[in-house]
């Protein structure tokens, strides 16, 4: 007589609403940051300005985050979403996001000559506007304000993504704990 062994998969209970809200926020933060940094990189490249290494670092981090979001969605849909993998990759992405956040905060709010210093001196406090109307000087001023605001927006989105990855690690730990202790 043959013995038949039927294996049972362990199922983990994820809080669906929180998981999908987190994934949506990750997707929005990564896609918006990717677009903004790519925009700044494009214009720096067009003006033959050296593009710093952390721009590419942030772009790669955003792409990895988007891949992570879609992978988690697929694994959840086929019921193979393991919390230990989510915890591991959330930790890796947390480290990547916080590294980009620290470097960008140094560049944004660093010592004299930082981006915020430049924006305050030459863009926000500059009372001299071009003559009213549609001309090249007005367009340049609007572009300068837009780039200054892009820097602050990307910083805010990086900050949000960093803390939410920390929360995702905690949530994965809760899923493991509830599966173990019921």
Sine and cosine of phi, psi and omega as CSV:
sin_phi,cos_phi,sin_psi,cos_psi,sin_omega,cos_omega
0.00,0.00,0.75,-0.66,-0.03,-1.00
-1.00,0.06,0.55,-0.84,0.02,-1.00
-0.99,-0.15,0.79,-0.61,0.01,-1.00
-0.95,-0.31,0.82,-0.57,0.01,-1.00
-0.94,-0.34,0.84,-0.55,0.02,-1.00
-0.95,-0.30,0.88,-0.47,0.00,-1.00
-1.00,0.05,0.56,-0.83,0.06,-1.00
-0.91,-0.42,0.72,-0.70,0.06,-1.00
-0.99,0.17,0.66,-0.75,0.06,-1.00
-0.98,0.19,0.76,-0.64,-0.01,-1.00
-0.97,-0.25,0.67,-0.75,0.02,-1.00
-0.94,-0.33,0.66,-0.75,-0.02,-1.00
-0.99,-0.14,0.94,-0.35,0.05,-1.00
-0.99,-0.15,0.59,-0.81,0.14,-0.99
-0.96,0.27,0.98,-0.21,-0.16,-0.99
-0.86,0.51,-0.70,0.71,-0.06,-1.00
-0.89,0.45,-0.75,0.66,-0.02,-1.00
-0.90,0.43,-0.67,0.74,0.00,-1.00
-0.87,0.49,-0.74,0.68,-0.05,-1.00
-0.96,0.28,-0.51,0.86,0.10,-0.99
-0.92,0.40,-0.68,0.73,0.05,-1.00
-0.88,0.48,-0.71,0.71,0.00,-1.00
-0.90,0.44,-0.62,0.78,0.04,-1.00
-0.91,0.42,-0.67,0.74,0.03,-1.00
-0.91,0.41,-0.64,0.77,0.08,-1.00
-0.86,0.51,-0.69,0.72,-0.02,-1.00
-0.90,0.44,-0.69,0.73,0.01,-1.00
-0.91,0.42,-0.72,0.69,-0.01,-1.00
-0.88,0.47,-0.72,0.70,-0.04,-1.00
-0.93,0.38,-0.70,0.72,-0.03,-1.00
-0.93,0.38,-0.67,0.74,0.01,-1.00
-0.92,0.38,-0.69,0.72,0.03,-1.00
-0.90,0.43,-0.65,0.76,0.05,-1.00
-0.87,0.50,-0.71,0.70,0.01,-1.00
-0.91,0.42,-0.67,0.74,-0.04,-1.00
-0.94,0.35,-0.71,0.71,0.01,-1.00
-0.92,0.39,-0.60,0.80,0.06,-1.00
-0.90,0.43,-0.62,0.79,0.04,-1.00
-0.89,0.46,-0.74,0.67,0.01,-1.00
-0.90,0.44,-0.66,0.75,0.02,-1.00
-0.89,0.46,-0.65,0.76,0.01,-1.00
-0.87,0.49,-0.72,0.69,-0.03,-1.00
-0.95,0.30,-0.53,0.85,0.08,-1.00
-0.93,0.37,-0.63,0.78,0.03,-1.00
-0.91,0.41,-0.61,0.79,-0.01,-1.00
-0.93,0.37,-0.49,0.87,0.02,-1.00
-1.00,-0.07,0.15,0.99,0.01,-1.00
0.86,0.50,0.58,0.81,0.09,-1.00
-1.00,-0.07,0.63,-0.78,0.00,-1.00
-0.90,0.43,0.75,-0.67,-0.01,-1.00
-1.00,-0.03,0.85,-0.53,-0.04,-1.00
-0.92,0.39,0.39,-0.92,-0.07,-1.00
-0.89,0.46,-0.57,0.82,-0.10,-0.99
-0.94,0.33,-0.30,0.95,0.12,-0.99
-0.90,0.44,-0.74,0.67,0.03,-1.00
-0.91,0.41,-0.58,0.82,0.04,-1.00
-0.88,0.47,-0.71,0.71,0.00,-1.00
-0.93,0.38,-0.62,0.78,0.03,-1.00
-0.88,0.47,-0.71,0.71,0.02,-1.00
-0.91,0.42,-0.64,0.77,0.04,-1.00
-0.89,0.46,-0.65,0.76,0.04,-1.00
-0.90,0.43,-0.68,0.73,0.02,-1.00
-0.90,0.44,-0.68,0.74,0.04,-1.00
-0.89,0.45,-0.58,0.81,0.04,-1.00
-0.92,0.40,-0.66,0.75,0.04,-1.00
-0.90,0.44,-0.66,0.75,0.06,-1.00
-0.89,0.46,-0.67,0.75,0.03,-1.00
-0.87,0.50,-0.71,0.70,-0.02,-1.00
-0.87,0.49,-0.75,0.66,-0.02,-1.00
-0.93,0.37,-0.56,0.83,0.06,-1.00
-0.91,0.41,-0.68,0.74,0.03,-1.00
-0.90,0.43,-0.65,0.76,0.05,-1.00
-0.87,0.49,-0.71,0.71,-0.01,-1.00
-0.92,0.40,-0.72,0.69,0.00,-1.00
-0.90,0.44,-0.58,0.82,0.06,-1.00
-0.93,0.37,-0.62,0.78,-0.02,-1.00
-0.91,0.42,-0.58,0.81,0.01,-1.00
-0.99,-0.11,0.16,0.99,0.08,-1.00
0.87,0.49,0.66,0.75,0.09,-1.00
-0.85,-0.52,0.39,0.92,-0.04,-1.00
-0.99,0.16,0.96,-0.27,0.00,-1.00
-1.00,-0.04,0.77,-0.64,-0.06,-1.00
-0.91,0.40,-0.48,0.88,0.00,-1.00
-0.93,0.38,-0.58,0.81,0.05,-1.00
-0.94,0.34,-0.65,0.76,0.05,-1.00
-0.89,0.46,-0.65,0.76,0.01,-1.00
-0.90,0.43,-0.70,0.72,-0.02,-1.00
-0.89,0.45,-0.78,0.63,-0.03,-1.00
-0.95,0.32,-0.49,0.87,0.10,-1.00
-0.91,0.40,-0.61,0.79,0.04,-1.00
-0.91,0.40,-0.68,0.73,0.03,-1.00
-0.87,0.49,-0.72,0.69,0.00,-1.00
-0.93,0.36,-0.54,0.84,0.09,-1.00
-0.87,0.49,-0.71,0.70,0.01,-1.00
-0.90,0.44,-0.67,0.75,0.02,-1.00
-0.90,0.43,-0.71,0.71,-0.01,-1.00
-0.91,0.41,-0.65,0.76,-0.03,-1.00
-0.94,0.33,-0.51,0.86,0.08,-1.00
-0.91,0.42,-0.73,0.68,0.06,-1.00
-0.89,0.45,-0.60,0.80,0.01,-1.00
-0.91,0.42,-0.70,0.72,0.00,-1.00
-0.90,0.43,-0.72,0.70,-0.01,-1.00
-0.90,0.43,-0.66,0.75,0.00,-1.00
-0.94,0.35,-0.57,0.82,0.03,-1.00
-0.93,0.37,-0.56,0.83,0.07,-1.00
-0.91,0.42,-0.69,0.73,0.00,-1.00
-0.94,0.34,-0.57,0.82,-0.08,-1.00
-0.98,0.19,-0.72,0.69,-0.07,-1.00
-0.86,-0.51,0.45,0.89,-0.01,-1.00
-0.95,0.32,-0.37,-0.93,-0.01,-1.00
-0.92,0.38,-0.09,-1.00,-0.03,-1.00
-0.84,0.55,0.70,-0.72,-0.08,-1.00
0.99,-0.16,0.11,0.99,0.03,-1.00
-0.97,0.24,0.10,-1.00,-0.03,-1.00
-0.92,0.40,-0.67,0.74,0.02,-1.00
-0.91,0.42,-0.63,0.78,0.05,-1.00
-0.87,0.49,-0.70,0.72,0.04,-1.00
-0.89,0.46,-0.70,0.71,-0.02,-1.00
-0.90,0.44,-0.67,0.74,-0.01,-1.00
-0.92,0.40,-0.70,0.71,-0.05,-1.00
-0.93,0.37,-0.77,0.63,-0.22,-0.98
-0.97,-0.24,-0.20,0.98,-0.04,-1.00
-0.90,-0.43,-0.85,0.52,-0.10,-1.00
-0.97,0.25,-0.63,0.78,-0.04,-1.00
-1.00,-0.03,0.02,1.00,0.01,-1.00
-0.99,0.17,0.95,-0.30,-0.05,-1.00
-0.99,0.14,-0.17,0.99,-0.05,-1.00
-1.00,0.05,0.95,-0.30,0.10,-0.99
-0.98,-0.18,0.37,-0.93,0.07,-1.00
-0.92,0.38,0.28,-0.96,0.08,-1.00
-0.82,0.57,0.58,-0.82,-0.05,-1.00
-0.86,0.52,0.51,-0.86,0.03,-1.00
0.84,-0.54,-0.05,-1.00,-0.03,-1.00
-1.00,-0.05,0.97,-0.23,0.07,-1.00
-0.59,-0.80,0.04,-1.00,-0.09,-1.00
-0.93,0.38,-0.58,0.81,-0.01,-1.00
-0.92,0.39,-0.65,0.76,0.04,-1.00
-0.90,0.44,-0.68,0.74,0.02,-1.00
-0.90,0.44,-0.65,0.76,0.02,-1.00
-0.91,0.42,-0.63,0.78,0.01,-1.00
-0.91,0.41,-0.68,0.73,0.03,-1.00
-0.89,0.45,-0.65,0.76,0.04,-1.00
-0.89,0.46,-0.67,0.75,0.01,-1.00
-0.89,0.46,-0.70,0.71,0.04,-1.00
-0.89,0.45,-0.63,0.78,0.02,-1.00
-0.89,0.45,-0.67,0.74,0.01,-1.00
-0.92,0.38,-0.65,0.76,0.05,-1.00
-0.88,0.48,-0.67,0.74,0.02,-1.00
-0.94,0.34,-0.53,0.85,0.06,-1.00
-0.89,0.46,-0.66,0.75,0.02,-1.00
-0.86,0.50,-0.71,0.70,-0.03,-1.00
-0.94,0.35,-0.59,0.81,0.02,-1.00
-0.92,0.38,-0.68,0.73,0.03,-1.00
-0.91,0.42,-0.59,0.81,0.06,-1.00
-0.88,0.47,-0.71,0.71,0.00,-1.00
-0.89,0.45,-0.67,0.74,0.01,-1.00
-0.92,0.38,-0.61,0.79,0.07,-1.00
-0.90,0.43,-0.63,0.78,0.03,-1.00
-0.89,0.45,-0.69,0.72,0.03,-1.00
-0.88,0.47,-0.74,0.67,-0.02,-1.00
-0.89,0.46,-0.63,0.78,-0.01,-1.00
-0.88,0.47,-0.76,0.65,-0.02,-1.00
-0.94,0.35,-0.53,0.85,0.03,-1.00
-0.95,0.31,-0.50,0.87,0.12,-0.99
-0.92,0.39,-0.58,0.82,0.10,-1.00
-0.89,0.45,-0.65,0.76,0.06,-1.00
-0.91,0.41,-0.59,0.81,0.02,-1.00
-0.90,0.43,-0.60,0.80,0.08,-1.00
-0.89,0.46,-0.72,0.70,0.02,-1.00
-0.89,0.45,-0.66,0.76,0.01,-1.00
-0.91,0.43,-0.64,0.77,0.04,-1.00
-0.90,0.44,-0.63,0.78,0.04,-1.00
-0.90,0.44,-0.62,0.78,0.05,-1.00
-0.90,0.43,-0.62,0.78,0.02,-1.00
-0.91,0.42,-0.68,0.74,0.04,-1.00
-0.89,0.45,-0.69,0.72,-0.02,-1.00
-0.90,0.43,-0.66,0.75,0.00,-1.00
-0.94,0.34,-0.50,0.87,0.05,-1.00
-0.95,0.30,-0.54,0.84,-0.03,-1.00
-0.98,0.20,-0.68,0.73,-0.10,-1.00
-0.96,-0.27,0.01,1.00,0.09,-1.00
0.97,0.22,0.00,0.00,0.00,0.00
